[in-house]
């Protein structure tokens, strides 16, 4: 295969978001049955969500860099966060779910919330859910499987929210440079594969 043919083959490897989601779910082995496990334990977990949300926002309020993003909006943000967490135990993992997470990401982008804060919040959530599940189920083996499903759901949300940040950055770069989006994505792909 000629150098040009190899280059064109590499450039054509830029994948769609749907392909990326499929690969993501395959790699982390997130099955429909695992997600259904979440709805089975919703009654055990949902009562803890207001406390989790309160703890999370206390942490945000105690950090000067994050406190300014919640100032004057705390109750509304807590309500939205609570609804989002509850939805993780009730929603189907489908196109609507994916679009909702992307919308959340776009909202964070528009509010100029740094990606670090999203990563920190996801880390916080990943740290609190396993102990709640273990306590509520009283079954270490079952708790591990359920915790795994929760963590995989959070990982998927994190990936989709981060995707919104990536798309915003690409849009800003294309706007600033005048490069077309496909050209920019191909240049990025070329650099990664060089």
VOGU-3710 file (C-alpha; in Angstrom, 3 decimals, decimal comma):
1> xxxxxxxxxx> 0,000/0,000/0,000  1,411/3,382/-0,970  2,101/6,097/1,587  -0,800/8,150/0,258  -3,196/5,184/0,459  -2,106/4,530/4,047  -2,647/8,188/4,899  -6,139/8,184/3,384  -6,975/4,986/5,250  -5,831/6,550/8,517
11> xxxxxxxxxx> -7,831/9,699/7,870  -10,977/7,700/7,201  -10,720/6,198/10,676  -12,311/9,293/12,233  -15,409/7,777/13,783  -18,854/9,028/14,631  -20,073/9,591/18,162  -22,399/6,608/17,773  -19,421/4,412/16,880  -17,482/5,772/19,837
21> xxxxxxxxxx> -20,364/5,080/22,234  -20,682/1,537/20,904  -16,949/0,961/21,381  -17,032/2,556/24,834  -19,874/0,284/25,955  -18,109/-2,736/24,473  -14,785/-1,986/26,154  -16,258/-1,382/29,593  -18,570/-4,393/29,107  -21,686/-2,457/30,099
31> xxxxxxxxxx> -24,665/-4,658/29,362  -28,391/-3,971/29,380  -28,773/-6,413/32,266  -26,234/-4,462/34,316  -28,155/-1,276/33,711  -31,388/-3,034/34,671  -29,736/-3,913/37,987  -29,721/-0,194/38,747  -33,481/0,069/38,499  -33,756/-2,896/40,881
41> xxxxxxxxxx> -31,772/-1,094/43,595  -33,214/2,349/42,969  -35,394/2,121/46,081  -32,277/1,504/48,189  -30,210/4,276/46,625  -32,673/7,082/45,918  -33,113/8,048/49,609  -29,352/8,765/49,779  -29,281/11,094/46,777  -30,296/14,304/48,613
51> xxxxxxxxxx> -27,482/13,723/51,138  -24,990/12,962/48,352  -26,029/16,158/46,588  -25,712/18,193/49,804  -22,216/16,803/50,444  -21,195/17,477/46,867  -22,338/21,095/46,950  -20,727/21,619/50,366  -17,449/20,598/48,744  -18,030/22,976/45,836
61> xxxxxxxxxx> -18,901/25,819/48,215  -15,752/25,201/50,278  -13,453/25,625/47,249  -13,058/29,265/46,137  -12,611/28,338/42,472  -15,882/26,399/42,353  -17,869/28,457/44,859  -18,274/31,343/42,432  -20,072/29,078/39,940  -22,791/28,164/42,425
71> xxxxxxxxxx> -23,179/31,467/44,234  -26,794/32,610/44,269  -27,979/29,481/42,452  -27,376/26,773/45,021  -30,916/25,455/45,502  -31,678/25,308/41,783  -28,397/23,539/41,062  -28,967/21,051/43,868  -32,432/20,299/42,521  -31,052/19,749/39,005
81> xxxxxxxxxx> -28,237/17,551/40,337  -30,674/15,468/42,379  -32,919/14,956/39,353  -29,926/13,953/37,219  -28,687/11,410/39,781  -32,173/9,944/40,160  -32,463/9,634/36,393  -29,383/7,399/36,302  -31,400/4,749/38,132  -34,556/5,189/36,070
91> xxxxxxxxxx> -33,564/6,027/32,495  -32,966/3,637/29,639  -29,478/3,758/28,141  -30,564/4,858/24,690  -30,429/7,777/22,298  -32,437/10,003/24,644  -30,043/9,216/27,481  -27,024/10,008/25,302  -28,576/13,267/24,106  -29,432/14,290/27,662
101> xxxxxxxxxx> -25,819/13,800/28,780  -24,579/15,766/25,757  -27,043/18,550/26,625  -25,679/18,582/30,169  -22,191/18,890/28,716  -23,237/21,759/26,440  -24,843/23,495/29,427  -21,576/23,202/31,351  -19,684/24,543/28,331  -22,052/27,522/27,977
111> xxxxxxxxxx> -21,713/28,266/31,698  -17,922/28,112/31,229  -17,556/25,486/33,926  -14,048/24,046/33,589  -13,854/20,324/32,693  -11,814/19,832/35,871  -14,965/20,459/37,902  -16,904/17,810/35,985  -14,071/15,309/36,459  -13,922/16,165/40,164
121> xxxxxxxxxx> -17,660/15,732/40,574  -17,620/12,377/38,812  -14,735/11,276/41,020  -16,711/12,320/44,096  -19,722/10,301/42,936  -17,574/7,271/42,113  -16,227/7,380/45,656  -19,568/7,581/47,496  -21,781/5,082/45,688  -19,916/1,799/46,377
131> xxxxxxxxxx> -20,083/2,190/50,174  -23,783/3,075/50,010  -24,501/0,026/47,887  -22,523/-2,286/50,155  -24,262/-0,923/53,247  -27,736/-1,140/51,728  -27,415/-4,584/50,156  -25,390/-6,237/52,904  -24,027/-8,527/50,212  -20,465/-7,862/49,097
141> xxxxxxxxxx> -20,754/-9,907/45,898  -24,036/-8,337/44,822  -22,814/-4,920/45,908  -19,789/-5,251/43,656  -21,905/-5,951/40,589  -24,318/-3,123/41,347  -21,495/-0,696/42,124  -19,879/-1,699/38,850  -23,055/-0,820/36,977  -23,269/2,559/38,710
151> xxxxxxxxxx> -19,619/3,317/37,999  -20,001/2,333/34,347  -23,033/4,608/34,066  -21,066/7,494/35,580  -18,163/6,756/33,230  -20,519/6,913/30,249  -21,981/10,208/31,468  -18,490/11,589/31,974  -17,445/10,554/28,468  -20,501/12,191/26,888
161> xxxxxxxxxx> -20,147/15,399/28,898  -16,456/15,568/27,976  -17,466/15,093/24,339  -19,388/18,379/24,541  -16,228/20,128/25,753  -14,231/18,588/22,909  -16,793/19,697/20,329  -16,772/23,229/21,727  -12,986/23,410/21,529  -12,993/22,167/17,952
171> xxxxxxxxxx> -15,649/24,731/17,035  -13,653/27,546/18,626  -10,488/26,440/16,825  -12,262/26,262/13,462  -13,740/29,698/14,085  -10,381/31,188/15,030  -8,357/29,558/12,247  -10,861/29,381/9,415  -10,073/25,683/8,953  -13,027/23,502/8,090
181> xxxxxxxxxx> -14,099/21,021/10,746  -13,290/17,928/8,630  -9,846/19,317/7,804  -9,134/20,073/11,450  -10,276/16,611/12,555  -8,160/14,994/9,853  -5,131/17,049/10,923  -5,666/15,932/14,506  -6,020/12,314/13,376  -2,898/12,632/11,238
191> xxxx> -0,850/13,961/14,131  -2,040/11,149/16,415  -1,182/8,478/13,895  2,102/9,961/12,702
//
